[in-house]
């Protein structure tokens, strides 16, 4: 079933192709695993076997940095054994686990630390079992609506040409009166999703930012113009649309940068996209652990992480992070909010955090 969703003979420009692929043996018991193996063989990719998608110990590379960069180009195909879904506030009630890891190199990304020593990309072939678990959560919460976030631990659009899992989730949720799907992406490869029977039950959001942030801190992602073109395509395909402006970074010329961004959004989107448009605003934050990891992996980053310029904010689990002082955070929130409503008076801002 999944094979028809895989990469065609002619690759789309910029599409992710791993340099090394690992398989759990049991993954080949599933049609999706067999289809991905067939694709890897057609592409002539090196294939290795592993006993666990959570334990890859023989990645090439001499240094930690070299191993990290190779891991970001490595795909692991396995079975999602833990079917208890994590929560995903404030975006959704649950995170639906179809993939882990990302091929992008965003300096600020929280996956730098949450994935720890396992930055390689993982896709799960037991999609039917994952969706069956999602249905249990929907039934448990009935008659309330249950939302699922598909991009908590990865950018699944970047892997869709390999796995086909997003389209499966979209069409599954399209049949659920009380189920909704959400995901966010920095990639423009949305063509496999445009003909999905979504029934308006999936909101596709694009992560966007000022030109300065994309240029300096988002290597290996699609450019802003490509993301906006893709947003127009999904809007014309009838999907509910949203944008996440994250991380909002205080930098020289930030007001001009974010004002220009909102003007570009307005110019790029079709009229039908303005109705029901949502925004989520997230200021830049970091932990001491994240700072140390980022500086090891991107030693020449221009990302500002000076604790003396930040406010320490305690988290729910006794761990805190550094955010902007209230005066700066309020200035960012108020300015960007005003620009959003100037350009999209019917839009909704879901939250600023």
C-alpha positions as CSV (number, residue, x, y, z in Angstrom):
1,X,0.0,0.0,0.0
2,X,2.8,2.4,0.9
3,X,5.0,1.8,-2.2
4,X,3.0,4.0,-4.4
5,X,3.8,6.9,-2.1
6,X,7.6,6.5,-2.3
7,X,10.1,8.5,-4.4
8,X,9.5,8.3,-8.1
9,X,12.4,7.6,-10.5
10,X,12.9,11.4,-11.0
11,X,13.6,13.1,-7.7
12,X,12.0,16.4,-6.7
13,X,14.6,19.2,-6.3
14,X,15.9,19.4,-2.8
15,X,14.1,16.3,-1.5
16,X,15.9,14.5,1.3
17,X,17.8,11.3,0.3
18,X,19.6,9.6,3.2
19,X,23.2,8.4,2.7
20,X,22.7,5.3,5.0
21,X,19.7,3.3,5.9
22,X,19.2,0.9,8.8
23,X,16.4,-1.6,9.2
24,X,15.1,-3.5,12.2
25,X,14.5,-7.1,10.9
26,X,10.9,-7.1,12.1
27,X,10.2,-3.9,10.1
28,X,10.4,-6.0,7.0
29,X,7.3,-8.0,8.2
30,X,5.3,-4.9,7.4
31,X,4.3,-3.7,3.9
32,X,5.7,-0.2,4.6
33,X,9.0,-1.7,5.6
34,X,9.2,-3.8,2.5
35,X,8.3,-0.8,0.3
36,X,11.0,1.3,1.9
37,X,13.6,-1.5,1.5
38,X,12.6,-1.7,-2.2
39,X,13.0,2.0,-2.6
40,X,16.4,2.0,-0.8
41,X,17.6,-0.7,-3.2
42,X,16.4,1.2,-6.3
43,X,18.2,4.3,-5.0
44,X,21.4,2.2,-4.5
45,X,21.6,3.3,-0.9
46,X,23.9,1.4,1.6
47,X,21.6,-0.7,3.8
48,X,22.5,-2.2,7.3
49,X,20.5,-4.2,9.8
50,X,20.1,-3.2,13.4
51,X,18.5,-4.9,16.4
52,X,16.8,-1.6,17.6
53,X,15.9,1.7,16.1
54,X,16.9,3.2,19.4
55,X,20.4,1.9,19.4
56,X,22.7,2.7,16.4
57,X,26.3,2.2,17.6
58,X,28.3,1.8,14.4
59,X,27.8,5.2,12.6
60,X,30.9,6.3,10.8
61,X,32.8,9.4,11.8
62,X,35.9,10.2,13.8
63,X,34.6,13.1,16.0
64,X,31.4,13.8,17.8
65,X,30.6,16.6,15.3
66,X,31.3,14.3,12.3
67,X,29.1,11.6,13.8
68,X,26.4,14.1,14.4
69,X,26.4,15.3,10.8
70,X,26.4,11.8,9.5
71,X,23.6,10.8,11.8
72,X,21.5,13.7,10.3
73,X,21.8,11.9,7.0
74,X,21.0,8.5,8.3
75,X,17.5,6.9,8.2
76,X,16.4,4.1,10.6
77,X,13.3,2.1,9.7
78,X,11.7,0.4,12.7
79,X,8.6,-0.5,14.7
80,X,7.1,1.9,17.2
81,X,6.7,-0.4,20.2
82,X,5.6,2.2,22.8
83,X,2.1,3.1,21.8
84,X,1.4,5.4,24.7
85,X,1.3,8.9,23.2
86,X,3.0,11.9,24.8
87,X,1.0,15.0,25.5
88,X,1.5,18.0,23.2
89,X,0.3,21.2,24.9
90,X,-0.5,23.8,23.9
91,X,-0.7,22.6,20.3
92,X,-2.8,19.5,20.8
93,X,-3.9,16.8,23.3
94,X,-1.5,14.2,22.0
95,X,1.6,13.8,19.9
96,X,1.1,11.1,17.3
97,X,4.4,9.3,16.7
98,X,5.1,8.5,13.0
99,X,8.7,9.7,12.9
100,X,11.6,11.0,15.0
101,X,14.4,13.2,14.0
102,X,14.9,15.9,11.4
103,X,17.2,16.4,8.4
104,X,17.4,20.2,8.9
105,X,20.1,21.9,10.9
106,X,18.2,24.6,12.8
107,X,20.6,25.9,15.4
108,X,18.0,26.6,18.0
109,X,15.9,23.4,17.7
110,X,14.8,21.7,20.9
111,X,15.5,18.4,19.3
112,X,19.2,19.1,19.7
113,X,18.8,18.0,23.3
114,X,15.6,16.0,23.4
115,X,17.0,13.5,20.9
116,X,20.4,13.6,22.8
117,X,22.8,11.1,21.3
118,X,20.2,9.8,18.8
119,X,19.9,12.6,16.1
120,X,19.4,10.1,13.3
121,X,16.0,10.0,11.6
122,X,13.5,7.2,12.4
123,X,10.4,6.2,10.6
124,X,7.9,3.7,12.0
125,X,6.3,1.1,9.7
126,X,3.4,0.0,12.0
127,X,1.2,2.9,11.1
128,X,-2.0,0.8,11.4
129,X,-1.2,0.1,15.1
130,X,-0.4,3.8,15.7
131,X,-3.7,4.9,14.2
132,X,-5.6,2.2,16.1
133,X,-4.1,3.7,19.3
134,X,-5.2,7.2,18.2
135,X,-8.7,5.9,17.7
136,X,-8.7,4.6,21.3
137,X,-7.7,8.1,22.6
138,X,-10.5,9.7,20.5
139,X,-13.1,7.3,21.9
140,X,-11.9,7.8,25.4
141,X,-12.4,11.6,25.2
142,X,-15.7,11.5,23.3
143,X,-17.7,13.7,23.0
144,X,-14.8,16.2,23.2
145,X,-12.6,16.8,20.2
146,X,-9.1,15.3,20.3
147,X,-6.2,16.9,18.5
148,X,-3.0,15.1,17.5
149,X,0.3,16.8,16.6
150,X,2.4,14.9,14.1
151,X,5.5,17.1,14.2
152,X,6.6,17.1,17.9
153,X,9.7,15.0,17.3
154,X,10.3,15.5,13.5
155,X,9.4,17.4,10.4
156,X,7.3,14.6,8.8
157,X,6.9,16.5,5.5
158,X,10.6,16.0,4.9
159,X,10.1,12.2,5.1
160,X,6.7,11.9,3.4
161,X,8.1,10.8,0.1
162,X,9.8,7.9,1.8
163,X,7.1,6.8,4.3
164,X,3.7,8.0,3.1
165,X,2.7,8.1,6.8
166,X,1.4,11.7,6.8
167,X,-1.1,11.0,4.1
168,X,-2.3,7.9,5.9
169,X,-2.8,9.9,9.1
170,X,-4.6,12.7,7.2
171,X,-7.0,10.3,5.5
172,X,-7.6,8.4,8.8
173,X,-8.4,11.7,10.6
174,X,-10.6,12.8,7.7
175,X,-12.9,9.9,8.7
176,X,-13.0,10.8,12.4
177,X,-15.8,13.2,13.5
178,X,-14.0,13.8,16.8
179,X,-10.4,13.6,15.6
180,X,-8.2,16.3,14.2
181,X,-4.6,16.3,13.0
182,X,-2.0,19.1,13.0
183,X,1.6,19.4,11.9
184,X,4.1,22.1,11.1
185,X,6.9,22.1,8.6
186,X,9.8,24.1,7.2
187,X,9.7,22.1,3.9
188,X,7.8,22.7,0.7
189,X,7.4,19.1,-0.6
190,X,3.6,19.0,0.0
191,X,2.6,17.5,-3.4
192,X,1.9,14.0,-2.0
193,X,-0.7,15.5,0.4
194,X,-2.6,17.7,-2.0
195,X,-5.1,15.0,-3.1
196,X,-5.6,13.4,0.3
197,X,-9.2,13.1,1.5
198,X,-8.7,15.3,4.5
199,X,-12.3,16.6,4.9
200,X,-10.9,19.7,6.6
201,X,-9.8,17.8,9.6
202,X,-6.0,18.5,9.2
203,X,-4.4,21.9,9.8
204,X,-1.1,22.3,8.0
205,X,1.1,24.9,9.5
206,X,4.3,26.4,8.2
207,X,7.1,27.6,10.4
208,X,8.2,31.0,9.1
209,X,10.5,33.7,10.3
210,X,12.3,37.0,9.5
211,X,14.9,36.7,6.8
212,X,17.7,37.2,9.3
213,X,16.6,34.1,11.3
214,X,16.1,31.8,8.2
215,X,19.5,32.9,6.7
216,X,21.6,32.4,9.8
217,X,19.9,29.7,11.8
218,X,17.9,27.4,9.5
219,X,20.3,25.5,7.2
220,X,19.0,22.6,5.1
221,X,15.4,23.9,5.1
222,X,13.2,25.2,2.3
223,X,13.5,28.9,1.6
224,X,10.7,31.2,2.7
225,X,9.4,31.8,-0.8
226,X,9.1,28.0,-1.3
227,X,7.3,27.6,2.0
228,X,4.8,30.3,1.1
229,X,4.2,28.8,-2.3
230,X,3.5,25.5,-0.6
231,X,1.2,27.2,1.8
232,X,-0.8,28.5,-1.1
233,X,-1.0,25.0,-2.5
234,X,-2.4,23.5,0.6
235,X,-4.9,26.4,1.0
236,X,-6.2,25.8,-2.5
237,X,-6.4,22.1,-1.7
238,X,-8.9,23.0,1.1
239,X,-6.7,22.4,4.1
240,X,-7.1,24.7,7.2
241,X,-3.9,26.7,7.3
242,X,-1.7,28.2,10.0
243,X,1.7,29.7,10.6
244,X,4.1,29.4,13.5
245,X,6.5,32.3,13.9
246,X,9.2,30.6,15.9
247,X,11.6,31.2,17.4
248,X,11.0,35.0,17.5
249,X,14.5,36.4,17.9
250,X,15.4,39.9,19.0
251,X,18.0,41.1,16.5
252,X,19.1,44.3,14.9
253,X,16.3,45.3,12.6
254,X,13.8,42.8,14.0
255,X,10.8,45.2,13.6
256,X,11.5,45.7,9.9
257,X,12.2,41.9,9.5
258,X,8.9,40.7,11.1
259,X,6.8,43.5,9.4
260,X,8.2,42.4,6.1
261,X,7.5,38.8,6.8
262,X,3.8,39.5,7.5
263,X,3.6,41.5,4.3
264,X,5.1,38.6,2.3
265,X,2.6,36.2,3.8
266,X,-0.3,38.4,2.7
267,X,1.1,38.8,-0.8
268,X,1.7,35.1,-1.2
269,X,-1.6,33.6,0.0
270,X,-4.7,33.2,-2.0
271,X,-7.8,35.0,-0.7
272,X,-9.4,31.8,0.6
273,X,-6.5,31.2,3.0
274,X,-7.3,34.3,5.1
275,X,-10.5,32.8,6.5
276,X,-9.7,30.6,9.5
277,X,-6.0,31.4,9.4
278,X,-4.2,30.7,12.7
279,X,-0.9,32.0,14.2
280,X,1.3,30.6,17.0
281,X,4.0,32.8,18.4
282,X,7.0,31.4,20.3
283,X,9.9,33.5,21.5
284,X,13.4,32.2,21.5
285,X,14.4,30.2,24.6
286,X,17.2,27.9,25.6
287,X,18.5,25.8,28.5
288,X,22.0,25.6,29.7
289,X,22.1,22.0,28.4
290,X,20.9,23.1,25.0
291,X,23.4,26.0,24.8
292,X,26.3,23.6,25.4
293,X,25.1,21.1,22.8
294,X,24.4,23.9,20.2
295,X,27.9,25.4,20.7
296,X,29.5,21.9,20.2
297,X,27.5,21.2,17.0
298,X,27.5,24.7,15.5
299,X,30.6,26.3,17.0
300,X,30.3,29.4,14.8
301,X,26.7,30.1,15.3
302,X,25.5,33.7,15.7
303,X,22.7,32.6,18.0
304,X,22.6,34.9,21.0
305,X,22.5,32.8,24.2
306,X,23.8,35.2,26.9
307,X,22.2,34.2,30.2
308,X,22.8,37.7,31.6
309,X,20.5,39.2,29.0
310,X,17.7,36.8,29.7
311,X,15.0,36.0,32.3
312,X,15.0,32.5,33.8
313,X,11.6,30.9,33.6
314,X,10.8,27.8,35.6
315,X,9.1,25.0,33.8
316,X,6.4,22.5,34.9
317,X,8.9,19.7,35.7
318,X,11.3,21.7,37.9
319,X,13.5,22.6,34.9
320,X,13.8,26.2,33.6
321,X,14.9,27.9,30.5
322,X,16.1,31.4,29.5
323,X,13.6,33.6,27.8
324,X,13.5,37.3,27.0
325,X,12.9,39.8,29.8
326,X,9.3,40.9,30.1
327,X,9.9,44.2,28.4
328,X,11.5,42.6,25.3
329,X,8.9,39.8,25.2
330,X,6.0,42.3,25.5
331,X,7.5,44.4,22.7
332,X,7.9,41.4,20.4
333,X,4.4,40.1,21.2
334,X,2.7,43.5,20.7
335,X,4.5,44.4,17.5
336,X,4.0,41.1,15.8
337,X,0.4,40.9,16.9
338,X,-0.4,44.3,15.5
339,X,1.3,43.4,12.2
340,X,-0.7,40.1,12.0
341,X,-4.1,41.8,12.4
342,X,-3.1,44.6,10.0
343,X,-2.6,42.0,7.3
344,X,-5.0,39.3,8.4
345,X,-7.9,40.9,10.4
346,X,-9.8,37.7,10.5
347,X,-6.9,35.6,11.8
348,X,-6.6,34.0,15.2
349,X,-3.5,34.0,17.4
350,X,-3.6,30.8,19.4
351,X,-0.9,31.7,21.8
352,X,2.3,33.6,22.5
353,X,4.8,31.8,24.7
